Amino acid sequence: MTIVLIAVALYLLATALLVRAVVQDQVDAQRHWLWPALAAVLLHGAYHLQVAWQTAGGPDMHFFAALSLVTLGMAAITTLVGAQGRMAALGVIAFPLAAALLLTYHLNGHKPADGLDWRVQLHAWLALLAYATLAIAALLAVMLWVQERALRRREFHVWLRALPPLTELEELLFRTILVGFILLTATLLTGVLFVQDFLAQRLAHKTVLSVLSWLTFGALLMGRWRYGWRGSKAVHWTLTAMALLLLAFFGSTFVYEMVLRRA
């Protein structure tokens, strides 16, 4: 419990320091948030390693564990990108979310791992990395939409200065989507190659929704390359694809594990 509370406190401290930097319009100059954020990410990861060490079969990847791991990935990506001076403001959302889901995972207990083969574990880890990266893309898309809306209405808020120019934010969005798309492609390929009964009835809806999300992200990247898609169109396609991806795993897992009590 101690490691969880320390990680949560560090996440919240990093968030508070980021909010102060945003209010003072000194996000690029003030990097005090970086060290508590980095420590929180390391402790978050250490907690999952500790659970994996204590339970037989490998890492816990059930519903709350998977959510916690995805937000760990989001926090790690945010810290890495923010350390380079780009989009540190993402931490205002990513860090409290990681803290909340880490605490939720701890309070809901740990389930024994399924003793997965290393190839299936590779598939699972690629899926979690894809979810984390594309979730960051979804946050960037929301920020892009909010920034465009504020500029159209000539509402020049303080927090707008914490964001990069629209063109740079848009470029970062599509780079993130491209990385996530590659990871999602690898996830689907390893699923076909390594997961037994990948197209079985219980996995059919996951497969269909994941493929639909993959097609949507692919169409968006193609539209960007061929037709220069941007702005609200990019935002809508990104959020639609992300919604399909969330339903593919977390929606179905919630029904099986939380509603039907079938782990």
DRENDRENKOL-984643 format. One record per residue (C-alpha): residue number from 1; residue in one letter; z, y, x. Coordinates in Angstrom, 3 decimals, padded with zeros to 6 digits. Layout:
N
+-----+------+----------+----------+----------+
! pos ! code !       pz !       py !       px !
+-----+------+----------+----------+----------+
! NUM !    A !        Z !        Y !        X !
...
+-----+------+----------+----------+----------+
! end
This chain:
263
+-----+------+----------+----------+----------+
! pos ! code !       pz !       py !       px !
+-----+------+----------+----------+----------+
!   1 !    M !  000.000 !  000.000 !  000.000 !
!   2 !    T !  000.812 !  002.384 !  002.860 !
!   3 !    I ! -002.699 !  002.325 !  004.294 !
!   4 !    V ! -004.135 !  003.050 !  000.826 !
!   5 !    L ! -001.846 !  006.021 !  000.201 !
!   6 !    I ! -002.599 !  007.487 !  003.634 !
!   7 !    A ! -006.349 !  007.099 !  003.087 !
!   8 !    V ! -006.126 !  008.696 ! -000.373 !
!   9 !    A ! -004.061 !  011.590 !  001.013 !
!  10 !    L ! -006.573 !  012.145 !  003.832 !
!  11 !    Y ! -009.508 !  012.088 !  001.402 !
!  12 !    L ! -007.777 !  014.707 ! -000.755 !
!  13 !    L ! -006.908 !  016.804 !  002.301 !
!  14 !    A ! -010.549 !  016.734 !  003.436 !
!  15 !    T ! -011.601 !  017.753 ! -000.093 !
!  16 !    A ! -009.148 !  020.668 ! -000.156 !
!  17 !    L ! -010.343 !  021.902 !  003.246 !
!  18 !    L ! -013.948 !  021.668 !  002.099 !
!  19 !    V ! -013.226 !  023.579 ! -001.114 !
!  20 !    R ! -011.506 !  026.307 !  000.909 !
!  21 !    A ! -014.493 !  026.499 !  003.258 !
!  22 !    V ! -016.881 !  026.750 !  000.294 !
!  23 !    V ! -014.828 !  029.530 ! -001.329 !
!  24 !    Q ! -014.695 !  031.434 !  001.960 !
!  25 !    D ! -018.415 !  030.815 !  002.561 !
!  26 !    Q ! -017.667 !  029.198 !  005.919 !
!  27 !    V ! -018.769 !  025.587 !  005.422 !
!  28 !    D ! -020.856 !  025.626 !  008.589 !
!  29 !    A ! -018.168 !  027.353 !  010.650 !
!  30 !    Q ! -015.087 !  025.464 !  009.446 !
!  31 !    R ! -015.148 !  021.767 !  010.320 !
!  32 !    H ! -011.418 !  021.136 !  009.838 !
!  33 !    W ! -012.261 !  018.708 !  007.028 !
!  34 !    L ! -014.159 !  016.394 !  009.383 !
!  35 !    W ! -011.187 !  014.708 !  011.074 !
!  36 !    P ! -009.209 !  013.799 !  007.931 !
!  37 !    A ! -012.451 !  012.608 !  006.334 !
!  38 !    L ! -013.289 !  010.410 !  009.317 !
!  39 !    A ! -009.748 !  008.989 !  009.406 !
!  40 !    A ! -009.865 !  008.295 !  005.653 !
!  41 !    V ! -013.185 !  006.455 !  005.980 !
!  42 !    L ! -011.819 !  004.318 !  008.831 !
!  43 !    L ! -008.647 !  003.471 !  006.898 !
!  44 !    H ! -010.679 !  002.728 !  003.771 !
!  45 !    G ! -012.807 !  000.273 !  005.726 !
!  46 !    A ! -009.746 ! -001.185 !  007.465 !
!  47 !    Y ! -008.158 ! -001.909 !  004.095 !
!  48 !    H ! -011.163 ! -003.951 !  002.973 !
!  49 !    L ! -011.134 ! -005.812 !  006.299 !
!  50 !    Q ! -007.442 ! -006.525 !  005.831 !
!  51 !    V ! -008.067 ! -007.949 !  002.361 !
!  52 !    A ! -010.966 ! -010.061 !  003.688 !
!  53 !    W ! -008.698 ! -011.379 !  006.463 !
!  54 !    Q ! -005.926 ! -012.305 !  004.031 !
!  55 !    T ! -008.128 ! -014.033 !  001.462 !
!  56 !    A ! -010.198 ! -017.121 !  002.149 !
!  57 !    G ! -013.949 ! -017.053 !  001.800 !
!  58 !    G ! -014.796 ! -013.613 !  003.123 !
!  59 !    P ! -014.801 ! -010.068 !  001.688 !
!  60 !    D ! -013.892 ! -009.448 ! -001.940 !
!  61 !    M ! -017.006 ! -008.174 ! -003.751 !
!  62 !    H ! -015.887 ! -008.281 ! -007.358 !
!  63 !    F ! -016.186 ! -005.298 ! -009.713 !
!  64 !    F ! -013.562 ! -002.852 ! -008.411 !
!  65 !    A ! -014.007 ! -004.066 ! -004.832 !
!  66 !    A ! -017.745 ! -003.392 ! -005.018 !
!  67 !    L ! -017.159 !  000.067 ! -006.499 !
!  68 !    S ! -014.701 !  000.847 ! -003.715 !
!  69 !    L ! -017.167 ! -000.353 ! -001.064 !
!  70 !    V ! -019.987 !  001.745 ! -002.524 !
!  71 !    T ! -017.831 !  004.883 ! -002.480 !
!  72 !    L ! -016.773 !  003.995 !  001.068 !
!  73 !    G ! -020.452 !  004.017 !  001.998 !
!  74 !    M ! -020.937 !  007.336 !  000.195 !
!  75 !    A ! -017.967 !  008.884 !  002.027 !
!  76 !    A ! -019.213 !  007.558 !  005.377 !
!  77 !    I ! -022.728 !  008.927 !  004.802 !
!  78 !    T ! -021.313 !  012.275 !  003.692 !
!  79 !    T ! -019.108 !  012.488 !  006.787 !
!  80 !    L ! -022.007 !  011.577 !  009.088 !
!  81 !    V ! -024.437 !  014.047 !  007.505 !
!  82 !    G ! -021.787 !  016.747 !  007.175 !
!  83 !    A ! -020.858 !  016.425 !  010.839 !
!  84 !    Q ! -024.433 !  017.384 !  011.665 !
!  85 !    G ! -024.059 !  020.573 !  009.622 !
!  86 !    R ! -026.023 !  019.459 !  006.549 !
!  87 !    M ! -024.684 !  019.044 !  003.030 !
!  88 !    A ! -020.994 !  018.880 !  003.875 !
!  89 !    A ! -020.407 !  020.182 !  000.334 !
!  90 !    L ! -021.205 !  016.667 ! -000.915 !
!  91 !    G ! -017.705 !  015.733 !  000.168 !
!  92 !    V ! -016.227 !  017.761 ! -002.681 !
!  93 !    I ! -017.500 !  014.970 ! -004.958 !
!  94 !    A ! -017.749 !  011.955 ! -002.650 !
!  95 !    F ! -014.252 !  012.125 ! -001.115 !
!  96 !    P ! -012.183 !  012.311 ! -004.346 !
!  97 !    L ! -014.389 !  009.594 ! -005.845 !
!  98 !    A ! -013.744 !  007.334 ! -002.855 !
!  99 !    A ! -010.000 !  008.035 ! -003.076 !
! 100 !    A ! -009.877 !  007.262 ! -006.803 !
! 101 !    L ! -011.789 !  003.988 ! -006.558 !
! 102 !    L ! -009.900 !  002.799 ! -003.480 !
! 103 !    L ! -006.635 !  003.324 ! -005.365 !
! 104 !    T ! -008.072 !  001.677 ! -008.494 !
! 105 !    Y ! -009.168 ! -001.343 ! -006.466 !
! 106 !    H ! -005.724 ! -001.684 ! -004.914 !
! 107 !    L ! -003.905 ! -001.391 ! -008.252 !
! 108 !    N ! -006.139 ! -003.968 ! -009.933 !
! 109 !    G ! -005.411 ! -006.608 ! -007.327 !
! 110 !    H ! -007.722 ! -008.765 ! -005.255 !
! 111 !    K ! -009.652 ! -011.788 ! -006.364 !
! 112 !    P ! -010.378 ! -014.701 ! -004.037 !
! 113 !    A ! -013.793 ! -014.399 ! -002.441 !
! 114 !    D ! -016.471 ! -016.864 ! -003.468 !
! 115 !    G ! -017.006 ! -018.345 ! -000.006 !
! 116 !    L ! -020.544 ! -016.993 !  000.187 !
! 117 !    D ! -023.065 ! -018.171 !  002.748 !
! 118 !    W ! -023.871 ! -015.565 !  005.425 !
! 119 !    R ! -027.348 ! -015.096 !  003.989 !
! 120 !    V ! -025.963 ! -014.311 !  000.551 !
! 121 !    Q ! -023.416 ! -011.983 !  002.160 !
! 122 !    L ! -026.306 ! -010.218 !  003.915 !
! 123 !    H ! -027.968 ! -009.755 !  000.533 !
! 124 !    A ! -024.719 ! -008.376 ! -000.928 !
! 125 !    W ! -024.104 ! -005.950 !  001.937 !
! 126 !    L ! -027.684 ! -004.663 !  001.757 !
! 127 !    A ! -027.219 ! -004.126 ! -001.980 !
! 128 !    L ! -024.016 ! -002.130 ! -001.432 !
! 129 !    L ! -025.681 !  000.008 !  001.246 !
! 130 !    A ! -028.633 !  000.632 ! -001.072 !
! 131 !    Y ! -026.315 !  001.627 ! -003.931 !
! 132 !    A ! -024.339 !  003.983 ! -001.677 !
! 133 !    T ! -027.450 !  005.668 ! -000.250 !
! 134 !    L ! -029.158 !  006.052 ! -003.608 !
! 135 !    A ! -025.920 !  007.307 ! -005.178 !
! 136 !    I ! -025.935 !  010.073 ! -002.544 !
! 137 !    A ! -029.540 !  010.771 ! -003.555 !
! 138 !    A ! -028.435 !  011.065 ! -007.191 !
! 139 !    L ! -025.747 !  013.589 ! -006.193 !
! 140 !    L ! -028.351 !  015.557 ! -004.233 !
! 141 !    A ! -030.633 !  015.500 ! -007.281 !
! 142 !    V ! -027.863 !  016.905 ! -009.480 !
! 143 !    M ! -027.155 !  019.618 ! -006.907 !
! 144 !    L ! -030.849 !  020.457 ! -006.763 !
! 145 !    W ! -030.985 !  020.777 ! -010.561 !
! 146 !    V ! -027.839 !  022.944 ! -010.680 !
! 147 !    Q ! -029.114 !  025.167 ! -007.875 !
! 148 !    E ! -032.518 !  025.654 ! -009.519 !
! 149 !    R ! -030.884 !  026.405 ! -012.871 !
! 150 !    A ! -028.514 !  028.969 ! -011.346 !
! 151 !    L ! -031.326 !  030.704 ! -009.467 !
! 152 !    R ! -033.526 !  030.865 ! -012.567 !
! 153 !    R ! -030.652 !  032.517 ! -014.433 !
! 154 !    R ! -029.895 !  034.785 ! -011.471 !
! 155 !    E ! -026.355 !  033.452 ! -011.314 !
! 156 !    F ! -025.472 !  033.834 ! -007.645 !
! 157 !    H ! -022.211 !  031.895 ! -007.400 !
! 158 !    V ! -020.178 !  031.526 ! -004.214 !
! 159 !    W ! -020.777 !  027.781 ! -004.065 !
! 160 !    L ! -024.553 !  028.350 ! -003.919 !
! 161 !    R ! -024.153 !  029.628 ! -000.378 !
! 162 !    A ! -022.651 !  026.277 !  000.612 !
! 163 !    L ! -025.956 !  024.577 ! -000.215 !
! 164 !    P ! -029.070 !  024.710 !  001.961 !
! 165 !    P ! -032.242 !  026.410 !  000.685 !
! 166 !    L ! -034.076 !  024.616 ! -002.122 !
! 167 !    T ! -036.861 !  023.362 !  000.137 !
! 168 !    E ! -034.403 !  021.891 !  002.655 !
! 169 !    L ! -032.291 !  020.322 ! -000.085 !
! 170 !    E ! -035.403 !  018.814 ! -001.635 !
! 171 !    E ! -036.534 !  017.425 !  001.717 !
! 172 !    L ! -033.110 !  015.862 !  002.279 !
! 173 !    L ! -033.257 !  014.337 ! -001.198 !
! 174 !    F ! -036.553 !  012.575 ! -000.551 !
! 175 !    R ! -035.498 !  011.379 !  002.903 !
! 176 !    T ! -032.379 !  009.863 !  001.367 !
! 177 !    I ! -034.433 !  008.230 ! -001.392 !
! 178 !    L ! -036.798 !  006.762 !  001.203 !
! 179 !    V ! -033.920 !  005.191 !  003.158 !
! 180 !    G ! -032.378 !  003.873 ! -000.059 !
! 181 !    F ! -035.737 !  002.517 ! -001.217 !
! 182 !    I ! -036.142 !  000.581 !  002.044 !
! 183 !    L ! -032.633 ! -000.863 !  001.663 !
! 184 !    L ! -033.303 ! -001.749 ! -001.981 !
! 185 !    T ! -036.546 ! -003.471 ! -000.965 !
! 186 !    A ! -034.642 ! -005.507 !  001.619 !
! 187 !    T ! -032.043 ! -006.343 ! -001.044 !
! 188 !    L ! -034.642 ! -007.713 ! -003.432 !
! 189 !    L ! -036.401 ! -009.670 ! -000.679 !
! 190 !    T ! -033.193 ! -011.282 !  000.574 !
! 191 !    G ! -032.274 ! -012.055 ! -003.029 !
! 192 !    V ! -035.503 ! -013.946 ! -003.552 !
! 193 !    L ! -035.195 ! -015.741 ! -000.205 !
! 194 !    F ! -031.492 ! -016.511 ! -000.008 !
! 195 !    V ! -029.873 ! -016.445 ! -003.452 !
! 196 !    Q ! -030.066 ! -019.708 ! -005.367 !
! 197 !    D ! -031.249 ! -019.355 ! -008.965 !
! 198 !    F ! -032.042 ! -015.672 ! -008.342 !
! 199 !    L ! -034.174 ! -015.703 ! -011.486 !
! 200 !    A ! -031.688 ! -017.721 ! -013.551 !
! 201 !    Q ! -030.676 ! -016.519 ! -016.991 !
! 202 !    R ! -027.396 ! -014.943 ! -015.850 !
! 203 !    L ! -029.226 ! -012.989 ! -013.138 !
! 204 !    A ! -032.370 ! -012.253 ! -015.139 !
! 205 !    H ! -031.215 ! -008.879 ! -016.478 !
! 206 !    K ! -029.964 ! -007.838 ! -013.029 !
! 207 !    T ! -033.289 ! -008.783 ! -011.509 !
! 208 !    V ! -035.350 ! -007.018 ! -014.176 !
! 209 !    L ! -033.305 ! -003.804 ! -014.041 !
! 210 !    S ! -033.280 ! -003.795 ! -010.223 !
! 211 !    V ! -037.037 ! -004.241 ! -010.101 !
! 212 !    L ! -037.508 ! -001.480 ! -012.688 !
! 213 !    S ! -035.322 !  000.817 ! -010.574 !
! 214 !    W ! -037.300 ! -000.144 ! -007.448 !
! 215 !    L ! -040.578 !  000.612 ! -009.240 !
! 216 !    T ! -039.243 !  003.966 ! -010.449 !
! 217 !    F ! -038.099 !  005.027 ! -006.989 !
! 218 !    G ! -041.411 !  003.803 ! -005.566 !
! 219 !    A ! -043.391 !  005.771 ! -008.148 !
! 220 !    L ! -041.360 !  008.881 ! -007.336 !
! 221 !    L ! -042.064 !  008.537 ! -003.613 !
! 222 !    M ! -045.751 !  007.956 ! -004.338 !
! 223 !    G ! -045.822 !  010.966 ! -006.644 !
! 224 !    R ! -044.227 !  013.080 ! -003.953 !
! 225 !    W ! -046.755 !  011.914 ! -001.364 !
! 226 !    R ! -049.896 !  012.096 ! -003.529 !
! 227 !    Y ! -049.128 !  014.889 ! -005.986 !
! 228 !    G ! -046.308 !  016.861 ! -004.415 !
! 229 !    W ! -043.754 !  016.128 ! -007.147 !
! 230 !    R ! -040.662 !  018.288 ! -006.869 !
! 231 !    G ! -038.064 !  020.176 ! -008.860 !
! 232 !    S ! -037.033 !  018.936 ! -012.283 !
! 233 !    K ! -039.519 !  016.069 ! -012.222 !
! 234 !    A ! -037.976 !  014.680 ! -009.038 !
! 235 !    V ! -034.487 !  015.095 ! -010.508 !
! 236 !    H ! -035.348 !  013.241 ! -013.731 !
! 237 !    W ! -037.038 !  010.346 ! -011.947 !
! 238 !    T ! -034.171 !  010.026 ! -009.458 !
! 239 !    L ! -031.457 !  009.953 ! -012.125 !
! 240 !    T ! -033.432 !  007.522 ! -014.299 !
! 241 !    A ! -033.921 !  005.118 ! -011.398 !
! 242 !    M ! -030.253 !  005.390 ! -010.421 !
! 243 !    A ! -029.122 !  004.717 ! -013.995 !
! 244 !    L ! -031.213 !  001.521 ! -014.035 !
! 245 !    L ! -029.706 !  000.459 ! -010.725 !
! 246 !    L ! -026.144 !  001.049 ! -011.918 !
! 247 !    L ! -026.791 ! -000.976 ! -015.063 !
! 248 !    A ! -028.342 ! -003.750 ! -012.986 !
! 249 !    F ! -025.141 ! -004.590 ! -011.161 !
! 250 !    F ! -022.123 ! -002.655 ! -012.330 !
! 251 !    G ! -023.004 ! -002.708 ! -016.014 !
! 252 !    S ! -023.508 ! -006.457 ! -016.117 !
! 253 !    T ! -020.578 ! -007.147 ! -013.781 !
! 254 !    F ! -018.304 ! -005.048 ! -015.986 !
! 255 !    V ! -019.293 ! -007.097 ! -019.031 !
! 256 !    Y ! -018.779 ! -010.434 ! -017.258 !
! 257 !    E ! -015.567 ! -009.622 ! -015.400 !
! 258 !    M ! -013.843 ! -007.015 ! -017.555 !
! 259 !    V ! -015.009 ! -007.846 ! -021.083 !
! 260 !    L ! -015.773 ! -011.564 ! -021.025 !
! 261 !    R ! -013.286 ! -012.263 ! -018.212 !
! 262 !    R ! -015.883 ! -014.336 ! -016.412 !
! 263 !    A ! -015.714 ! -013.804 ! -012.663 !
+-----+------+----------+----------+----------+
! end
